[in-house]
Amino acid sequence: MVMTKDTRQMLMGDKDMTPDIFLGSKEMRDKCINKIELLDKVKQIFLLPELECLTTKQMADYFEVGTEAIQSQYKRNKNEFDGDGVILKKPSDFKSLGCSARTTQNQTRGSTTVVFEDGTELLINNCGIKCFPKRAILRMGMLLQGSRVSQEIRTQLLNTFERATVEQRTQTLDEEEYILLDMMRAYKKHDITGVLAAANKQDEMNKRYINSLKQENTNLEKENEKVTSDNKALTVANDIYAKDVLKWADRASANRAVRVMANMFFGGKFEYAWNTIYKEMAYKYGIVVRTRAALDTRKRSLLSYIKDNEWIYVFREIAALCNQNNGNIKKLFSDAKIDISNLDSSDMQLANTSA
């Protein structure tokens, strides 16, 4: 993320900082991401035993907002959160922690209750549950709006940052002052060696400052490259989701993509992934594949009842399900051996027919 003009002015002291600086500046968030001790100071936090993390619902409770707000921020800043260690854990992952797992009673199928040694119970969908470690919780506090807790976190972080900045500036000024005094003393004593030694110290300090600026510039260049790459990936994902890509919208490609998707999000349940797509196609586009199969006396696979001009809807649902599960759409199609590197507008057109 490129540093905004306001952020740059604030860091240089030309403009007063406000807690909202964290909302628009990834650099500021990264500078303060290790201040996790502030979480308990603002509001006591109860992490999952042994895992030292919170689930999405627990995050919502901590910040006193709905789960939708947490999910929305995670989707918008997925790369940042994943870099902080957010991970999808499945019920089987908890067994190694000494937790006992039992099938949920009177609950939706496909869920499991995990019981920790201290008695804490956690309901987990078999597809998995997101776990946010402390760094990710702190980042959520820097990004989340409409939360009393997150606003206080940003205020406390700003106070900490400003104190550290003042101390750093004071240290630099002190060093410069001592060097200047040494130079003046040596000059008064006609001590050429002392003058040269002080000048060398000044030169070393200047070099450190220049190197720090170069490093900061390098970091910004890398960040810009990453943002550019992410934007390209997002453009391709949007094209896949919104348009026809006729040159590879066929049964074989769809089967490969669904198999990859099943492994990514549904524990390898290939049939379950297809059933989910069939339901979405029936609901959104009126393409009821199962009804077609039921009316046909021949016993054929369900895929046989998808018409040539309907495959695009299958790919749209693959992309939509990938997006809903916070997956990388471009990677999904790449893993499915579908070449989308040369897409352009001439390859695409909006679907204008349906069943």
Order of alpha helices (4+ residues) and beta strands (2+ residues): alpha-alpha-alpha-alpha-beta-alpha-alpha-alpha-beta-beta-beta-beta-beta-alpha-alpha-alpha-alpha-alpha-alpha-alpha-alpha
